[in-house]
Amino acid sequence: MTAGLVVMLLSATAALFLAVRGLQSRGLSFENKAVMAVVWIAIITALAFILGRFAA
């Protein structure tokens, strides 16, 4: 494992931890969190698709 990969994995883990803590502090219900997760998945998927089309 390269040093860059380790740093990337640690950074992604830290960002995920901070995002989860931020959602917990808002006191949202599970349903609202699930809707937000689906929306973010849709945004990221659409962005990946669009960027993939431009890269081709």
C-alpha positions as CSV (number, residue, x, y, z in Angstrom):
1,M,0.0,0.0,0.0
2,T,1.4,3.4,-1.0
3,A,1.6,6.3,1.3
4,G,-0.8,8.3,-1.0
5,L,-3.4,5.5,-0.7
6,V,-3.2,5.4,3.1
7,V,-3.6,9.2,3.2
8,M,-6.6,9.0,0.9
9,L,-8.3,6.3,2.9
10,L,-7.7,8.2,6.2
11,S,-9.0,11.4,4.7
12,A,-12.2,9.7,3.3
13,T,-12.8,8.1,6.7
14,A,-12.3,11.4,8.6
15,A,-14.7,13.1,6.1
16,L,-17.3,10.4,6.6
17,F,-17.0,10.6,10.4
18,L,-17.5,14.4,10.3
19,A,-20.5,14.1,8.0
20,V,-22.2,11.5,10.2
21,R,-21.5,13.5,13.4
22,G,-23.0,16.6,11.6
23,L,-26.2,14.7,10.8
24,Q,-26.4,13.4,14.3
25,S,-26.1,16.9,15.8
26,R,-29.2,18.1,13.8
27,G,-31.5,15.6,15.4
28,L,-33.0,14.4,12.1
29,S,-35.3,11.4,11.9
30,F,-34.1,8.2,10.2
31,E,-36.5,8.9,7.3
32,N,-35.0,12.3,6.7
33,K,-31.5,10.9,6.8
34,A,-32.5,8.2,4.3
35,V,-34.0,10.7,1.9
36,M,-30.8,12.8,2.2
37,A,-28.6,9.7,1.5
38,V,-30.7,8.8,-1.6
39,V,-30.5,12.4,-2.9
40,W,-26.7,12.5,-2.5
41,I,-26.3,9.1,-4.1
42,A,-28.4,10.4,-7.1
43,I,-26.3,13.6,-7.3
44,I,-23.0,11.7,-7.2
45,T,-24.2,9.1,-9.7
46,A,-25.4,11.7,-12.1
47,L,-22.2,13.7,-11.8
48,A,-20.1,10.6,-12.4
49,F,-22.1,9.7,-15.5
50,I,-21.8,13.2,-16.9
51,L,-18.1,13.4,-16.2
52,G,-17.7,10.0,-17.7
53,R,-19.4,11.1,-20.9
54,F,-17.1,14.1,-21.2
55,A,-14.0,12.0,-20.6
56,A,-14.8,9.6,-23.5
